[in-house]
């Protein structure tokens, strides 16, 4: 050993441990991103189905459909304007609002509810 230089045994082990921690953190971020996208798509699907039901005049089934498709804890709002209906489904995911919406033209003969 040269004078003034410390013992560097175990340095590779420390570097490997830091690298593994970084990879685990990256993996968790990736999984979180995929889960957020899935929840966003579920909100959009729930809004689309609810808008279709409102356009057909089947407002009574909207609650069950949204609760069945959207992520747990989702909120929704139905808006009607003349011959159109729009539905927005929102869920809070780790402090971020994920919002899916859909728009439909009300079928002829359907009375607003």
ChimeraX commands (.cxc) that place a marker at each C-alpha (Angstrom):
marker #1 position 0.00,0.00,0.00 radius 0.5
marker #1 position 1.27,3.47,-0.82 radius 0.5
marker #1 position 1.67,5.95,1.98 radius 0.5
marker #1 position -1.21,8.46,2.32 radius 0.5
marker #1 position -3.78,6.29,0.57 radius 0.5
marker #1 position -6.54,4.69,2.61 radius 0.5
marker #1 position -7.87,1.20,2.32 radius 0.5
marker #1 position -10.50,1.10,-0.43 radius 0.5
marker #1 position -11.73,-2.42,0.14 radius 0.5
marker #1 position -15.56,-2.56,-0.05 radius 0.5
marker #1 position -15.83,0.43,-2.40 radius 0.5
marker #1 position -17.42,-1.66,-5.13 radius 0.5
marker #1 position -20.02,-2.95,-2.68 radius 0.5
marker #1 position -20.99,0.60,-1.72 radius 0.5
marker #1 position -21.22,1.64,-5.37 radius 0.5
marker #1 position -23.39,-1.38,-6.14 radius 0.5
marker #1 position -25.70,-0.60,-3.20 radius 0.5
marker #1 position -26.14,3.00,-4.38 radius 0.5
marker #1 position -26.81,1.83,-7.94 radius 0.5
marker #1 position -29.41,-0.70,-6.77 radius 0.5
marker #1 position -31.18,1.99,-4.72 radius 0.5
marker #1 position -31.27,4.23,-7.80 radius 0.5
marker #1 position -32.70,1.46,-9.94 radius 0.5
marker #1 position -35.37,0.66,-7.36 radius 0.5
marker #1 position -36.36,4.35,-7.20 radius 0.5
marker #1 position -36.54,4.50,-11.00 radius 0.5
marker #1 position -38.67,1.34,-11.08 radius 0.5
marker #1 position -41.08,2.76,-8.50 radius 0.5
marker #1 position -41.43,6.00,-10.48 radius 0.5
marker #1 position -42.15,4.00,-13.63 radius 0.5
marker #1 position -44.79,1.88,-11.90 radius 0.5
marker #1 position -46.38,5.03,-10.44 radius 0.5
marker #1 position -46.52,6.64,-13.88 radius 0.5
marker #1 position -48.19,3.56,-15.38 radius 0.5
marker #1 position -50.74,3.49,-12.55 radius 0.5
marker #1 position -51.55,7.18,-13.14 radius 0.5
marker #1 position -52.12,6.57,-16.85 radius 0.5
marker #1 position -54.38,3.58,-16.10 radius 0.5
marker #1 position -56.46,5.65,-13.66 radius 0.5
marker #1 position -56.72,8.48,-16.22 radius 0.5
marker #1 position -57.94,6.02,-18.85 radius 0.5
marker #1 position -60.48,4.59,-16.40 radius 0.5
marker #1 position -61.80,8.13,-15.77 radius 0.5
marker #1 position -62.08,8.72,-19.51 radius 0.5
marker #1 position -63.85,5.39,-20.08 radius 0.5
marker #1 position -66.29,6.08,-17.25 radius 0.5
marker #1 position -67.03,9.55,-18.63 radius 0.5
marker #1 position -67.59,8.15,-22.13 radius 0.5
marker #1 position -70.03,5.50,-20.94 radius 0.5
marker #1 position -71.86,7.96,-18.70 radius 0.5
marker #1 position -72.19,10.50,-21.53 radius 0.5
marker #1 position -73.60,7.79,-23.77 radius 0.5
marker #1 position -76.17,6.84,-21.13 radius 0.5
marker #1 position -77.20,10.47,-20.59 radius 0.5
marker #1 position -77.55,10.96,-24.34 radius 0.5
marker #1 position -79.91,7.97,-24.46 radius 0.5
marker #1 position -81.93,9.31,-21.51 radius 0.5
marker #1 position -80.82,6.58,-19.11 radius 0.5
marker #1 position -79.66,8.90,-16.31 radius 0.5
marker #1 position -80.58,6.41,-13.57 radius 0.5
marker #1 position -77.70,4.08,-14.54 radius 0.5
marker #1 position -74.97,6.74,-14.63 radius 0.5
marker #1 position -74.01,6.38,-10.96 radius 0.5
marker #1 position -73.57,2.61,-11.16 radius 0.5
marker #1 position -71.57,2.78,-14.37 radius 0.5
marker #1 position -69.22,5.50,-13.12 radius 0.5
marker #1 position -68.68,3.71,-9.80 radius 0.5
marker #1 position -68.02,0.46,-11.64 radius 0.5
marker #1 position -65.52,1.81,-14.17 radius 0.5
marker #1 position -63.81,4.79,-12.53 radius 0.5
marker #1 position -61.15,4.44,-9.83 radius 0.5
marker #1 position -62.31,4.38,-6.22 radius 0.5
marker #1 position -63.08,7.83,-4.85 radius 0.5
marker #1 position -63.83,9.37,-8.25 radius 0.5
marker #1 position -66.19,12.33,-8.54 radius 0.5
marker #1 position -68.29,13.10,-11.58 radius 0.5
marker #1 position -70.39,15.91,-12.96 radius 0.5
marker #1 position -73.03,15.76,-15.68 radius 0.5
marker #1 position -73.80,18.94,-17.63 radius 0.5
marker #1 position -76.58,19.39,-20.14 radius 0.5
marker #1 position -76.88,22.23,-22.60 radius 0.5
marker #1 position -79.80,22.14,-25.05 radius 0.5
marker #1 position -79.16,18.99,-27.11 radius 0.5
marker #1 position -75.73,18.07,-25.70 radius 0.5
marker #1 position -74.46,16.33,-22.60 radius 0.5
marker #1 position -70.98,16.31,-21.15 radius 0.5
marker #1 position -69.61,14.27,-18.29 radius 0.5
marker #1 position -66.40,14.87,-16.38 radius 0.5
marker #1 position -64.90,12.25,-14.06 radius 0.5
marker #1 position -62.14,13.34,-11.68 radius 0.5
marker #1 position -60.00,11.46,-9.19 radius 0.5
marker #1 position -57.22,12.70,-6.93 radius 0.5
marker #1 position -54.09,10.58,-7.26 radius 0.5
marker #1 position -51.18,11.43,-4.96 radius 0.5
marker #1 position -52.17,15.09,-4.97 radius 0.5
marker #1 position -52.65,15.26,-8.75 radius 0.5
marker #1 position -56.11,15.65,-10.28 radius 0.5
marker #1 position -56.69,13.13,-13.06 radius 0.5
marker #1 position -59.64,14.22,-15.17 radius 0.5
marker #1 position -61.41,12.43,-17.99 radius 0.5
marker #1 position -64.24,13.93,-19.97 radius 0.5
marker #1 position -66.68,13.02,-22.70 radius 0.5
marker #1 position -69.27,14.80,-24.79 radius 0.5
marker #1 position -72.35,13.42,-26.53 radius 0.5
marker #1 position -75.26,14.72,-28.54 radius 0.5
marker #1 position -78.60,13.84,-26.93 radius 0.5
marker #1 position -80.74,11.57,-29.05 radius 0.5
marker #1 position -83.96,13.01,-30.48 radius 0.5
marker #1 position -86.94,12.62,-28.20 radius 0.5
marker #1 position -84.93,12.42,-24.98 radius 0.5
marker #1 position -86.17,14.88,-22.37 radius 0.5
marker #1 position -83.57,16.46,-20.03 radius 0.5
marker #1 position -83.36,14.89,-16.57 radius 0.5
marker link #1:1,2 radius 0.2
marker link #1:2,3 radius 0.2
marker link #1:3,4 radius 0.2
marker link #1:4,5 radius 0.2
marker link #1:5,6 radius 0.2
marker link #1:6,7 radius 0.2
marker link #1:7,8 radius 0.2
marker link #1:8,9 radius 0.2
marker link #1:9,10 radius 0.2
marker link #1:10,11 radius 0.2
marker link #1:11,12 radius 0.2
marker link #1:12,13 radius 0.2
marker link #1:13,14 radius 0.2
marker link #1:14,15 radius 0.2
marker link #1:15,16 radius 0.2
marker link #1:16,17 radius 0.2
marker link #1:17,18 radius 0.2
marker link #1:18,19 radius 0.2
marker link #1:19,20 radius 0.2
marker link #1:20,21 radius 0.2
marker link #1:21,22 radius 0.2
marker link #1:22,23 radius 0.2
marker link #1:23,24 radius 0.2
marker link #1:24,25 radius 0.2
marker link #1:25,26 radius 0.2
marker link #1:26,27 radius 0.2
marker link #1:27,28 radius 0.2
marker link #1:28,29 radius 0.2
marker link #1:29,30 radius 0.2
marker link #1:30,31 radius 0.2
marker link #1:31,32 radius 0.2
marker link #1:32,33 radius 0.2
marker link #1:33,34 radius 0.2
marker link #1:34,35 radius 0.2
marker link #1:35,36 radius 0.2
marker link #1:36,37 radius 0.2
marker link #1:37,38 radius 0.2
marker link #1:38,39 radius 0.2
marker link #1:39,40 radius 0.2
marker link #1:40,41 radius 0.2
marker link #1:41,42 radius 0.2
marker link #1:42,43 radius 0.2
marker link #1:43,44 radius 0.2
marker link #1:44,45 radius 0.2
marker link #1:45,46 radius 0.2
marker link #1:46,47 radius 0.2
marker link #1:47,48 radius 0.2
marker link #1:48,49 radius 0.2
marker link #1:49,50 radius 0.2
marker link #1:50,51 radius 0.2
marker link #1:51,52 radius 0.2
marker link #1:52,53 radius 0.2
marker link #1:53,54 radius 0.2
marker link #1:54,55 radius 0.2
marker link #1:55,56 radius 0.2
marker link #1:56,57 radius 0.2
marker link #1:57,58 radius 0.2
marker link #1:58,59 radius 0.2
marker link #1:59,60 radius 0.2
marker link #1:60,61 radius 0.2
marker link #1:61,62 radius 0.2
marker link #1:62,63 radius 0.2
marker link #1:63,64 radius 0.2
marker link #1:64,65 radius 0.2
marker link #1:65,66 radius 0.2
marker link #1:66,67 radius 0.2
marker link #1:67,68 radius 0.2
marker link #1:68,69 radius 0.2
marker link #1:69,70 radius 0.2
marker link #1:70,71 radius 0.2
marker link #1:71,72 radius 0.2
marker link #1:72,73 radius 0.2
marker link #1:73,74 radius 0.2
marker link #1:74,75 radius 0.2
marker link #1:75,76 radius 0.2
marker link #1:76,77 radius 0.2
marker link #1:77,78 radius 0.2
marker link #1:78,79 radius 0.2
marker link #1:79,80 radius 0.2
marker link #1:80,81 radius 0.2
marker link #1:81,82 radius 0.2
marker link #1:82,83 radius 0.2
marker link #1:83,84 radius 0.2
marker link #1:84,85 radius 0.2
marker link #1:85,86 radius 0.2
marker link #1:86,87 radius 0.2
marker link #1:87,88 radius 0.2
marker link #1:88,89 radius 0.2
marker link #1:89,90 radius 0.2
marker link #1:90,91 radius 0.2
marker link #1:91,92 radius 0.2
marker link #1:92,93 radius 0.2
marker link #1:93,94 radius 0.2
marker link #1:94,95 radius 0.2
marker link #1:95,96 radius 0.2
marker link #1:96,97 radius 0.2
marker link #1:97,98 radius 0.2
marker link #1:98,99 radius 0.2
marker link #1:99,100 radius 0.2
marker link #1:100,101 radius 0.2
marker link #1:101,102 radius 0.2
marker link #1:102,103 radius 0.2
marker link #1:103,104 radius 0.2
marker link #1:104,105 radius 0.2
marker link #1:105,106 radius 0.2
marker link #1:106,107 radius 0.2
marker link #1:107,108 radius 0.2
marker link #1:108,109 radius 0.2
marker link #1:109,110 radius 0.2
marker link #1:110,111 radius 0.2
marker link #1:111,112 radius 0.2
marker link #1:112,113 radius 0.2
view
